[in-house]
Amino acid sequence: MNLDDTALFVRIVELGTLSAAARERNVPVSQVTRALARLEAECGVRLLHRNTHGLSLTDEGDTFLAHARRLLDTESELRSELSGKLAGPSGWVRVSVSTITAQTVIVPSLARLYERYPQLHLEIAADDRIVDMAREGIDIAIRTGSPSGDTLVARQIGSLRRGLFASPDYARRHGLPASVAELAQHRLIGNCANAVLNQWRLGRGRDIQELTVRGHTRTDNTAVALSLVQQGLGIGRIVSLAADPLVAAGSLVPVLPELTPDESLPVYAVMLQERHRLPKIRACIDHWAEWLAKV
């Protein structure tokens, strides 16, 4: 079985079309079509349904995809082990991360990462949903909270804090709450995808209250939530790493800072068991752990 055809099949699935895979490789679509035909002939089964609505995996294709990714991971690990000591970590690393963490952690840290490891390349999937790492070909998922799963390896790389914030315009028009009871009467920015993010813990020590937020406006995207707050549409719970520079610039004001819990939110790098030893993945995780320790 041709490994290059196998790698091309994985990219066809990830990109969604034959033409996108052809553009990425700078080859004619006919060449991609022939490679897919070779692979299907080698396997003796159809791997993709092709119709006017696009591409979809057959049952056999879905099974092949999982094995193909493991096969490519093994080849990548072997290459890395053989060449890594001489040339350093290299290759593509696909990272899944929330939009706000991408903006405040991953993107600001990239210039230094590329300086240290010029042969590394990152593909950033910025999305707040919890991804299927094996199915979607994710090397590292940056997550908060406690990850679970028998096939996953997690390493804590730092911690973040969240606080409540509003825009100066909102504060002028609606005032700011002086208590949790008053906060509940305000326009709050909720999350429509993850119910856990609507449980706002407020208070310190033993005096902790939990407010269930239904939301005057809701979104499934943490970066959009920050934009909603900046536009004066409500009070939101925002990662302090993103909010603090805006407070310093006068674009946001803290809300009930005395009730912001002392606890920090752990940040984990999550990997599939078969990938976590790759030098390129270890290099990224070590780098982000160092970066978060300094901010």
Disulfide bonds with the S-S distance in Angstrom:
none
